[in-house]
Amino acid sequence: MTNALILLLLLAATPANEVEWCRHLAPKYGAEVEVRLDDGTRCDLVTETEAIECDWAKNGKWAEAIGQSLYYAIELEKKPAIILLVKDPKRDQRYVDRCRKVCDRYGIRLYVERTR
């Protein structure tokens, strides 16, 4: 197999967006994907104990994830959690640090997943 073909196969197997990443990570976390709440909103991943919001670390998405995880946890009567998707660890570290600071203060579990 040529290197170009191997690269194409690897790229094709890599999830491209947040929803695909949720589906990809669900087995790792033992979670159900896209759980619909009574008000029509959807929690990205739900385990026996956690309501998990999955989002990208950059562009303020980390901050949105905090509010969403807290809301879903209240509605589902579970603990709040966030999975931050990180493309470039060096560039995204400042967002991870910001999110971790808030998560530590408010008891939100933070997971970080590198996407490349």
Secondary structure, DSSP 8 states (H G I E B T S, - for coil): --HHHHHHHHHHHS--SHHHHHHHHHHHHT-EEEEE-TTS-EEEEE-SSEEEEEEESTTTHHHHHHHHHHHHHHHHTSEEEEEEEES-HHHHHHHHHHHHHHHHHHT-EEEEEE--
